[in-house]
């Protein structure tokens, strides 16, 4: 790989020179100890010479232990990896069982990256999980640390959508501060002939709740003996990780001679590493012929060619990148390999200053769905071949109860039942709901309305689904592909609001798959009772006369005489209502001025996440934050006038957004 490519590849490594992300809502610069928990990062063993820069902590993975990690409670993901199914493809070109998609994403700097979100809505709030099969938490630098554990909000959001997340082991080129000693540190053996840092990596992933490691050895200066040691390390890492349900992806860099030579192919120089891993990221220098030969080699090894991720660099040019798509996902024959996107957070980063969450999601929809913004009618002649054109989407909506408030994991305010309980911008992907996977399939004989996530108002969280336009014909919006069992007591609840114009509303329910790829679900339309008037309303629809399994859910809006602005703030499918038990033992575990660490005992039962509020002297509550963990940091708090002690309430929130009674505590100023 050439030097300019290396410079791009190491953009994450330069993160030590960039400002740290802002803290959680209300965080101020700490005057004393910094209690803010950050994402974890390490060197394998030996540390660089000198002293770390401001805000950087040098740590050795060799000496790490879960028991001694004071930030682990904030960094440990809690949402299990959900099972996924593949519905009938939304179009005739997307294929199931062939190419898959991996993304290498830098969500923030290596150091100074808050563990549980920040007071900023400008964030890469990835939502198109339906096309992803693996997410790599990209980053690392010679001046901060080389091994990164992904933060809990990202893992929790990915797991909710059935996507495994890998931490990153980055051994950088010498030109960018890499030291061959770090490679030797990683693969050192103990007295029994085992690789202790392989066991440490598996322990880190297990304690943090993520799914394995992306190993990228790019430091030159090695030899055949080192390559042999790296191979042994990789084999042990895979074997130990497999016992914990973890996986390993190897990056096409180090060869069997120990030198670094990016092949752009699976060949004799790297196939032993591929055999020791679950998959291989093929460097960007691939060609049509090298991918074809790589696929052949994979089959000869008894492996699937779709375990090869053909690297597609979108960091600089995004949807304007020049890509030989026919070499990876040809339209007229079987896909050759899978796709490995390098830095798709371009969809946020290329936007100018002042970008809004809505600007980001529009750009992100163009990346994943294509210029048509409708995966049922993808743009087949465009230069950018969006994943929706080639890859079948997946869903995790397979059991009851199911609910969504269309919360994308960031927002300009926080809403509860339509009321603002915090006017602070925020991001926290762990609070993201399961979102519609096909954005946006609109079926109408008239003009297509605009459909988008909107951040100007919400029922719960930070966003709602907004439909705007002149509805001159009945318009059906596909929402979810599902596998939900129907019972005698199954109901669907819709929380909705009409802001302009008027329209009648129907629930669209399909109890079978379409007859063929690209077909419309065989919907039954059920009138939704509404009360009229302004404001949010929740309508309950009984699925009378239907039986079996719900395969698809949507809504149909009737034609209107004028432009309509209509919001969907919540959707729930249930056969009973369950409220979680309250958490217990809420307490402040550490404090420095107005910077507080909280911990509690988790509630039993149906718990989706927890929400922490400040109780104010006037009797109102202010939302401080939410998390799926049983620990939380709130910073920059100050006493209200005449307040001797601050009061706090913590509630467990269930899958149907039912809320427990609170656990309470106080903190004396």
N, C-alpha and C positions, 0 to 999 in steps of 0.2 A: 504494500500500500504506500502511495507517495506521501511526501511530507505534508502537503496541503490537506490531504485526507486525514492524516494523523492529527493535524491541528484541530480539525472539526471533531474527530473522535474524542479528543481530550478536553473538549469544552467543559465537560463536567468536572474534569480534574482541575481546571482553573477556578473552580467555585470558591476556593479560599480567598480569592481576591474580590468576591462579590459580597454585597451586604447580606446579612442574615435576614431571614424572613421575619416579618413582624410576629408578635406573640399572640396569645389568645385574646379574645375580646377584653378590652380594658387594661391590657398589660402595659406597664410603664417600665422604663429602664430601672433595674434594681439598684438601689443605693448600696446594698450590702451583698449578701450571698445571692448568687443566681440560682433560684430554685426551679426555673423553667426546665422541664425535661426535654431532651433532644434525641433525635434519631441516633442510634448506635453505630459506631465505625471503629475499626481496629487496623493495626499492622499485624502481620502473622506472628512475629516474635520481637526481633530487634527493632529499635526506634531510630529515626534519623538523628544525625548529629545536631547539636545546638538545642534551641528551645522552640516550642511551637508559637505560632502567631497568635494574635489576640483572638479570643473566642474559640480556640482550637485545643482539644485535649488529646494527647497521644496515649494510646492504649495498646496493649499487647493481647492478641486473641489467646495466646498460650496461657495467660494467667487469668482469663475471664472465668467467672462462675456465675450461675444464675443466682445463687444465694447472696453473692456480694454485689449484685447489680442493683443499685438503688433506684434506677429508672425503669427497671423491667416491668413493673406494674403498669406504667404508662405506655410502654412499647409493645406489650404482648397482645396480639390479635386474639379475638374471642369467637368470631363467626366461623363455623366449620365450612369447609368447601362443599358447596351445594352440588347435587347431581343435576345433570343437564339432559335434555332431549332435543332432537332435531325435528321440528315440524316440517311439513311439506314446504319446499323452498318458495319464497315469495315471487320468484321469477323463473324463467326457463333456462337461464344461463348459470345460476348459482348451483354449485354441486356439493352434496354431502359426501363425506368419506374421502375427499381428495385434499387439495391444498388447505393448510391451516395458517393462522396468522400469529406471529409473535411480535411484541413491541418492546423495545428498549427505551425506557422513559426516564429522564431526569426530572423529578418532581421538585427538587430544591437543591441547595448546596450540600456538600458532604457534611460540613460542620455547621452548627447554628441552625439546623432544620428542626423546628418544633415538632414534638412527638404527636401532638393532638390538635393539629389545625392552627389557624391564625386569624387575626382580625383583619382580613382582607378577602374580598370576593374575587380578586384577580388571581385565578388559580387554574391549573390544568385539571379540571374536574371531568375526567374521562367518564363517558357514559355509554359508549358503543361496545360494551362488553360482549355482546352477542356474537361478534365476529372474531373475538380473541380466544386463543388457546393457551397463551403463556405471556405473562407480563414480567419483565426484568426491571428491577429497581436500579437504574443505571446511575453510576457516579464513582467517586473515588479519586484521590490525587496523592501524589508523592508527599505533599506537605501537610496533609491532614490525616489520611488513613486510606487503606486499600480495600478493606472488606466492609461492605455495607449491609446492614439488616434493614429491610423495608419497614416503614412505620405502620403502626396498627391501623389507622384509618384507611390506608390504601388496601391493605390485605383484607380488612373486613368488607369493604365495598366489592373487591374482586371476588372474594369467596361467596358473597351473597348472589353473585351472577355466575358462579361456577368456574371461575378462572383462577388457576394456580399462579402464585407470585414467587419469583426467585430473587434471593439476595445476590449481590455482585462481588466477585473476587477479581480485582483489577490489578495486574502487575504491569505497570506502565513502561513504555520504551525509555531507554537510557536518556534520550534527548529531552524527555519530560520528567526527569528526576528518578526514573526507575533504577533500582539496584538489584543486581542478580542475587545478592544475599537474601533478599526478601523471598525470591523464588525458592532458594535453598531452605530458608526458614520454614516455608509452608510445607515442604515435603520431607522434613527431618523425620527420622525414625526413632522410636524408643528402644529400650533394651530388649523388648520382645519381638522387634522387627515390624511393629505396627506404626501407623502414621497418626500421632496424637492430635494433630490439627485437623485431620479428617473427622475424627470423633468430636472435636470441638465445634466444627462447622455444623455437624448434625445436631449437636446439643443446642447450639444457638438457634437454629431454625425451629427445633421442637419447642424451646422455651418461648420464642417470639411468635410462634403460630404460623409461620410461612412454609413454603413448599419445596425448598431446595436451593440450588446455587447455579449461577452462571459463572463459569471459570474462564478467565481471559488472561493468558500468559503471554505478554508481549515484550518482555525484557530480554534484550539480546545478551550474548555472552555465555550462553549455556553450551553443553556438549551432550554427547550421546548418553553418558552416565546420568546427567541431570534429566534428560528426556525420559529415561527408563524409570527414574524415581518419580517424576511427575505422573507417568502412566500408572505406576503402582499406587500412588496417592489417589488418583482419579478412580481407580477400580475399587479401592477401599471406601472412598467417599460415596460412591454409588451403592455399594453393598450395604454399608451402614445406613445410608439414607433411605434405601428401599424398605428397610425394616420399619421405618417411621413414616412411610408414605411419601418420601421426598424424592426429588428427581434432580438430574444434573444435565446442564447444557454446556458444551465445550465450544469455545470460539476458535475459528480457523486462524491460528497465528503460529504458535510453536510447532515445529515439525519433529519427526522422529530423530533427527540429528541433534536436537537441542537448540538449533538456530531458530530465529523468527523469520518466517517467509510465508506471507499470506497467499494461499493457493487459489482462492476463488473457485474451489472444487473440492470434492471428496476424492482423494487419490492415495497413492502409496505413502505419501509424506504425512498424512494425518488420519488415515483410516483406523489405526489402532486406538487413537484417542476417541474417535467416534464410537468404536466398539465398546469402549469403557464408559461411555456416557449414554444418556437417553436421547440426545439430539445434538446437532451440530449447526452453529451459525456460520454460513458460508460467506466469506469476505466479499466485499462489494466488487472485486475485480472479475467476477464470474462473466461468462459469455454463454450464448445459446448452446454451443457445443460442450462447454465444460459442465453446464447443468445437466445436459442430457447424459453425459458420461458419468456424472455423479449419481444420477438416478439409477443407472445401470449397475454401478459399483455397489450402491446400497442394496439393491436386490440380490446381487451375488453374495453379499454378506448375510443374507437372510433378514434384511431390515427393510422398512418402508421408506421410499424416497421422500415421503412427507414428514420424515424425521429430520430432514434437511431444511433449514431456514435460509432461503436466498436473500442476502442482505440488500435492502432497498433504502438508500440514504435520502431521507426527506428533511433533515435538519435545516438545510439552507433554503431549499426551494419548494418544499411541500408538494402540493398538487401540480406545481409547474416542473417538477423533476422529470428528467428524461429517463424513462424506464422501458426496457425491452420486455413488455409484459408477456408477449407470446413465448418467450423463453421460459417463463415460470407457469403462467396460467393461460395457455392457449385456448381460444374459444372453440376450436374445431376438433380437439382431441383431448385425451386425458391430461390433467395438470401434471407438470414435470416434478416440481418440488413444492414446498411450502414457502411462505413469505415472511421475511424478518424485517420489520420496519425499525429503522434507526432514528429515534428522536421525533416521533409524530406529534410531540407537544409543540411543534412548529405552528399548529393551528391556533395556539395562543400567542406564541412568541413573535410571530411575524406581524401581528396587529399593532397599530400605532398606540402611543400613550393615550390614556383616557379610555381604553377599550372597556366594554361592559361585559358582564356574563352573557348577555344575549348575543353580542358580537362574537364571542368565543364559540358558543354553541352553533351558530350559523356556519362558521368556518369549519368546525369539527364535523358537522353534518355533511358538508360538501366533501370532506376528506373520506369519510366512511361510506356515505350513501351515493355521492356523485352529484352532478349538476342538476339532475332532475329532482333531487330531494324527495324521491319516491322509489324505494327499492323494488316495488312491483312493476315499475316502468323505468328501469335504469338506462342511463345514457350509454349506448353501446358503441358510439363512434367517437367519444371524447378521448383526448390524449391521456387523461388520468383515469385509470381503470380502478375505480373504487372497489373496496372489498365486497360490498353488497352485490356487485355484478358477478363475482366469481365464487364466493364462499357462502355456504348456507348458514343462516343464523341459528342460534341455539337459545333455549329458554330454561329457566329454573322454576317456573310457576307451575309446580306439579302437586301441591298439597294444600289443604286448608288448615288454618285460615290464611288468606292472602290479602294484603292491602298495600296501597301506594298512595302517597300524597304528592307524587311527582316532584319530589325534592331531589335536586341534582347534587347536593353535597356542598353547595356554596350559595351565598345570597347577600343581598344588601341590608336585610333585616331578618329577624326571626319572628315567625307567626305561630300562634296557637289558637285554633278554632277561629281563624280570621282576624285575630287581634294581634297587634305588634307588641311583643313582650321584650324585645331588644331592638334598638335602632342602629346597632353596630354591624357593619359588614363582617362576614365570616367565611371560612371554609373549613370543612371537616368531612372527608369522604366517607368516614364510617357511618355518618348519618344519612347517606344517600339511600334512596329507595330503589327497589327493583323497577326499572324503567322500561317503557315500550321499546322493543328491539327493532321494529321496522319503522324508521322515521323518515318521512311520514307517509304511510299508505293511505291515500284518500280516493274514495270511489264515488264518482259523481258524473252525471251527464252534462252538468253545467260548468260554470267557472270554478276552478280549484281555489279554495280559500287558503290563507296562510296559517300554518300550524307551527307552533314553537313553544318551548319552555319560556315562561315570562317571569320576571323578577320584580315587577311593580306591585304585585299583590299575590297572596297565597293563603290557603286554608291552614296549612301546617308546614313548618320548615321554612324554606326560602324561595320557593317557586311554585308555579301552577302551570297547567297546560292551557294555552290560549289559542282560540280559533277566531280568525277575523276575515271578513270579506262579504261580498254580496252573494248570498246563497240563493241562486236562481234555479236550483234543482235539489232534490234530496241528496244529502252528502253523508257518506259513511266513512268514519275514521277507524281503521284497525288500531287496536291498542295492544293486546297481549295474546301471544300464542300460549296456550295453557294445556294442562292435563289434570283438570280439577274434577274430582268425583262429585256427582250430583246426588243429593239425598232429599228426603221429603222436607227437610228444614233449611235447605240451602237458599240463601238470599244474596242479592247483590245490592250494595249501597253506593250511591253516587252523590258526591258533594259538589255542587255546581252553582254557577252564578251567571246571569246575563247582564253585561255591562252596557250594551247598546243594541237597538233593534229588538226583535222578538223572534223566537223559533220554538217549535215543539221538539221534544227530546224522546228518543227511543234507545233502549239498550239492545245491542246486537249480540246474540249468543249463537255459537255454532257447536253442535254436538258431534261433528264429524270433520274430517280433513277435507280440503278441496280435492276434486277429482284428479287434478294434475298440477304439476309445478306451475306457478304463476296464476292459478285459479283463485277466485274469491272464495272465502269460507262460506259454507251453506248456512247463512245466518237466519235465525228466527228473530223477528223484531218485536220487542215488547215495550208498550208505552210506559214511560216513566212519569209517575205522578208528581206534579209540581204544585207549589202553593201560590205561585205568582208573587209579585212584589219585588222589592229590591233586596240585595244582600244574599249571602250564601244560604243554601238550603240543602239538606240531606234527604234524598229520596231512597226508599227501600223498595226493591223489586223482587217479587217472588217468582221463581222459575217454574210456574205451574205448567204441567203438561210435558215438561222436558225430563229426560232420564239419561243415564249413562255417564258420559264424561264431557265436560266443557273443553273444547279444543281451541276456541278463539273467543275473545271478547272485544267489543267495540261499541261505538255510539253512532246513532244516525240523527242528524239535524235536518229538520224539514226546511223547505224553501221559504224564503221570507221576501218581503217587499222592499227592504232596505238593507244597508250594510249591518252585519251582526258582529258583535264582540262577545264571545262566550267563553267562560272558563270552566275547566274541570279541576277541582282542588283535591279530590280524593276518590278512590275506588276501593271497595272492599268486597270480598266474597267469603261468606262464613256460613256455618251451620249452627254455630253457637257463639256466644260472646264470653270471653275469658279475660279477667283483669288480673294482672300479675300481683304477686305478693309484694309488700314493701321491702326495700333494702333495709338493712339494719347496721347499727354501729357506725353511723356516719361520724367522722371525726376529722379534725385538722391534725395532720401528722407532722407538719413542719411549717414554720412561718418566718418571714422576714419583712417587717412592716406590713404592707398590704399585699404581699405575695404569699399565697397560701397553697399548700398541698393538701388535698383531701383523699381519704380512703374510706371504704365501707365494705360490708359483707354483701355479696350479691344476693339478689332475690331469687326465689325458686319459681318455676313455672315459665310461662310464655313471656320471656323478656327479650325485647329487641335492642333497647339501649337505655341509658339513664340520662336524666336531665336535672341539672343543678340550677337553682334559683336563689337569688338574694331576696330576703324579705325586708321591706323598707318600713320605716316608722309610720308611714301613712297607710299601711295595710296592703300595699300593692307588692307585686313580685316582679323582679327583673331577671330575665334569662341570662345566665352566665356561660352556659355551654352544655353540650351533651357528649356522651362517649359510650362506646360498647365495653369499655374496661371498668374496673372497680377502683380506679384512682383517677384524679383529675387535678390540674393546676389552674388556678385563677390568679392573675397578677394585676397590680396597679389599683387595687381596691382602696377606698378611703372611707373614713367615717362620715356618715350623714350628720347634719347639724344636731348637736345634743345627743348623739348616739354613743353610748358607752360600750356596746357590744353589737356586732353584726350578727344577724340571723340568717341561716341557710336551710333550704329544703331540697331534698333529693328524692326523685320519683323514678320508679321503674316504668318503662313504656313497653307495652305488648305489641305483638305483630299486627293487631288491629288498631294500634295507637290508643288503646285503653291505658289509663294512667293509674298507678297505685296510689295509696295514701302515702304521705311523705315521711321520710326519716329526717330528723332535724338536728341541728347543732348550732352553737354560737361561738363567736370568736371575740374575745375582749381586746379592744384597741389599746 
